[in-house]
């Protein structure tokens, strides 16, 4: 526990320092990742007491005790996974409460304290996630028929339907880069790299700091890249990260 507290203190300081100085777009992504890591550590510490709490609250003479502990802890761990991988909304976490309530319907009244303890643990996890700012707001599902086709193709699909250009966006998500820096990390050279940069800049996905010559993601570029990441993660066969080595597309 001492090591966990020290790690939490270090992460808290880094999150605070980054929040104070987040004057660049890339900090948003870094801050979100650090918040998730902070949440992972905090909830990991909470899980240690959660398991002990379950074992203490569940009646030792109950013949179903071990089965119930595993059932409750399975729901608790699934909830933790939802929180730590960045998918957590209050609506998502409510699903685990519904499952506990459904299980309770089939249980005798003597099991009530056990279900109350499981619910308390789930509430505590949600409280931790909320206090760390890692609960996402539920987003309204956009209408398919309202997609502005020409603008979407011009500003999203055409600029990003390229292995080199998507690779450039991913590099700039980590940090701003000079022309030579991008050439070194992407393997693109001279006019070829300039061609792809102009495409992305024309679509408003990147911009250049002329005083320093560095390229960086715009707010639109960041949103587009996050959208691509969500789509990719949801599609079968797209979970494996690949190298952006095809220079011709």
C-alpha positions in Angstrom: 0.0 0.0 0.0 2.9 2.4 0.7 4.2 2.0 -2.9 0.6 2.6 -4.2 0.3 5.8 -2.2 3.7 7.0 -3.5 2.7 6.2 -7.1 -0.6 8.0 -6.6 1.1 11.1 -5.2 3.5 11.2 -8.2 0.7 10.8 -10.7 -1.4 13.4 -8.9 1.5 15.9 -9.2 2.0 15.2 -12.9 -1.7 15.5 -13.7 -1.8 18.8 -11.8 1.3 20.2 -13.5 0.0 19.2 -16.9 -3.4 20.8 -16.2 -1.7 24.0 -15.2 0.3 24.3 -18.4 -2.0 22.7 -21.0 -1.6 25.3 -23.6 -1.0 22.9 -26.4 -3.5 20.6 -28.1 -1.3 17.4 -27.6 -1.7 17.9 -23.8 -5.3 16.9 -24.0 -4.4 13.4 -25.2 -1.6 13.1 -22.7 -3.7 14.4 -19.9 -6.5 11.9 -20.7 -4.0 9.0 -20.7 -2.5 10.1 -17.4 -6.0 10.4 -15.9 -6.7 6.9 -17.0 -3.4 5.7 -15.4 -4.2 7.6 -12.2 -7.6 5.9 -12.2 -6.1 2.5 -12.7 -3.8 3.0 -9.7 -6.5 4.4 -7.5 -9.1 1.7 -8.4 -6.4 -1.0 -8.1 -5.9 0.2 -4.5 -9.6 0.2 -4.0 -9.9 -3.4 -5.3 -7.7 -4.7 -2.5 -10.1 -3.4 0.1 -13.1 -4.4 -2.1 -12.2 -8.1 -2.1 -11.6 -8.0 1.7 -14.9 -6.2 2.2 -16.8 -8.9 0.3 -15.1 -11.7 2.2 -15.9 -10.0 5.5 -19.6 -9.2 4.7 -20.6 -12.5 3.2 -21.8 -15.0 5.7 -19.1 -17.6 6.4 -21.6 -20.4 7.0 -23.4 -19.8 3.7 -23.0 -22.8 1.3 -23.0 -20.4 -1.7 -20.4 -18.0 -0.2 -17.5 -18.7 -2.5 -19.7 -18.8 -5.6 -21.2 -15.4 -4.6 -17.8 -13.9 -3.9 -16.7 -14.9 -7.4 -19.9 -13.7 -9.0 -19.8 -10.3 -7.4 -16.1 -9.8 -8.0 -16.6 -10.7 -11.7 -19.0 -7.8 -12.0 -16.7 -5.5 -10.1 -13.8 -6.4 -12.3 -15.8 -5.9 -15.5 -16.8 -2.5 -14.2 -13.1 -1.7 -13.5 -12.2 -2.7 -17.0 -14.8 -0.3 -18.4 -13.4 2.5 -16.3 -9.7 1.9 -17.0 -10.0 1.5 -20.8 -11.7 4.9 -21.1 -15.2 3.6 -22.0 -16.9 4.6 -18.8 -20.1 6.7 -18.7 -22.6 6.7 -15.9 -25.0 4.8 -18.3 -22.3 2.2 -18.9 -21.6 1.7 -15.2 -25.3 1.5 -14.5 -25.4 -1.9 -16.4 -23.4 -3.5 -13.6 -25.9 -2.2 -11.0 -28.7 -3.7 -13.1 -27.0 -7.1 -13.2 -26.6 -7.1 -9.4 -30.3 -6.2 -8.9 -31.3 -8.9 -11.3 -29.3 -11.5 -9.3 -30.8 -10.2 -6.1 -34.3 -10.9 -7.4 -33.6 -14.7 -7.4 -31.8 -14.6 -4.0 -33.4 -15.1 -0.5 -33.8 -12.1 1.9 -30.8 -13.3 3.9 -28.6 -12.4 1.0 -29.5 -8.7 1.2 -26.3 -7.6 3.1 -24.1 -9.3 0.5 -25.8 -7.5 -2.4 -25.6 -4.2 -0.5 -21.8 -4.6 -0.1 -21.4 -5.4 -3.9 -23.5 -2.3 -4.7 -21.4 -0.2 -2.3 -18.2 -1.2 -4.0 -19.6 -0.4 -7.5 -20.7 3.0 -6.1 -17.2 3.6 -4.7 -15.6 2.8 -8.1 -17.9 5.3 -9.9 -17.1 7.9 -7.2 -13.4 7.4 -7.8 -13.8 7.6 -11.6 -15.9 10.8 -11.3 -13.5 12.5 -8.9 -10.6 11.8 -11.3 -12.5 13.2 -14.3 -12.4 9.9 -16.3 -16.1 9.4 -16.6 -17.1 10.4 -20.2 -20.3 12.3 -20.9 -22.9 10.2 -22.8 -22.8 11.3 -26.4 -26.0 11.6 -28.5 -25.9 9.2 -31.4 -25.5 11.3 -34.6 -28.0 10.8 -37.4 -26.7 8.9 -40.4 -28.9 10.8 -42.8 -27.5 14.1 -41.5 -23.9 13.4 -42.7 -22.7 16.2 -44.9 -21.3 13.9 -47.6 -19.1 16.3 -49.7 -17.6 18.1 -46.7 -16.9 14.8 -44.9 -15.2 13.2 -47.9 -13.1 16.4 -48.5 -12.1 17.1 -44.9 -12.0 13.7 -43.3 -12.1 10.7 -45.7 -9.8 11.8 -48.5 -7.1 13.3 -46.3 -6.9 10.3 -44.0 -7.4 7.5 -46.5 -3.6 7.2 -46.8 -1.1 5.2 -44.8 1.5 8.0 -44.8 -0.9 10.7 -43.9 -2.5 8.7 -41.1 1.0 7.9 -39.9 1.8 11.7 -39.9 -1.3 12.4 -37.8 -0.4 9.7 -35.3 3.1 11.2 -35.0 1.7 14.6 -34.4 -0.7 13.3 -31.8 2.4 12.5 -29.7 4.1 15.8 -30.2 4.7 18.6 -32.7 7.4 17.8 -35.3 9.7 19.7 -37.6 9.8 18.8 -41.3 13.1 16.9 -40.7 11.7 15.3 -37.6 8.7 14.0 -39.5 11.0 12.8 -42.3 13.0 10.8 -39.8 10.1 9.2 -38.1 7.9 8.5 -41.2 10.6 7.7 -43.7 9.1 10.1 -46.2 11.5 12.4 -48.1 11.4 15.9 -49.6 8.6 16.5 -52.1 6.7 13.3 -51.1 6.5 14.4 -47.4 5.6 17.9 -48.5 2.7 16.6 -50.7 1.2 14.7 -47.7 1.6 17.7 -45.3 -0.1 20.0 -47.8 -3.0 17.6 -48.1 -3.5 17.5 -44.3 -2.9 21.2 -43.9 -5.4 22.0 -46.7 -8.0 19.9 -44.9 -7.4 21.8 -41.6 -6.1 18.8 -39.8 -2.6 20.1 -39.1 -1.0 23.5 -39.0 2.6 24.8 -38.9 4.1 27.1 -36.4 6.0 29.3 -38.8 8.2 30.9 -36.2 9.5 27.4 -35.3 8.8 25.5 -38.4 7.0 22.7 -36.4 3.8 21.0 -37.5 1.1 20.1 -35.0 -2.5 18.8 -34.9 -5.3 21.2 -35.0 -8.4 20.7 -32.9 -10.2 19.2 -35.9 -7.2 16.9 -36.5 -7.3 15.7 -33.0 -11.1 15.0 -33.1 -10.8 13.2 -36.5 -7.9 11.0 -35.2 -9.8 10.1 -32.0 -12.9 9.2 -34.2 -10.7 6.9 -36.4 -9.3 5.3 -33.3 -12.8 4.6 -31.9 -14.0 3.2 -35.3 -10.9 1.0 -35.7 -11.2 -0.4 -32.2 -14.8 -1.4 -32.8 -14.2 -3.3 -36.1 -13.1 -7.0 -36.3 -9.5 -7.3 -37.5 -8.5 -3.7 -36.8 -7.2 -4.2 -33.3 -3.6 -4.9 -34.3 -1.4 -1.8 -34.7 0.5 -1.9 -38.0 3.4 0.0 -39.5 2.7 2.8 -41.9 5.2 1.7 -44.5 3.3 2.0 -47.8 4.6 5.3 -49.2 2.5 5.2 -52.4 -1.1 5.6 -51.2 
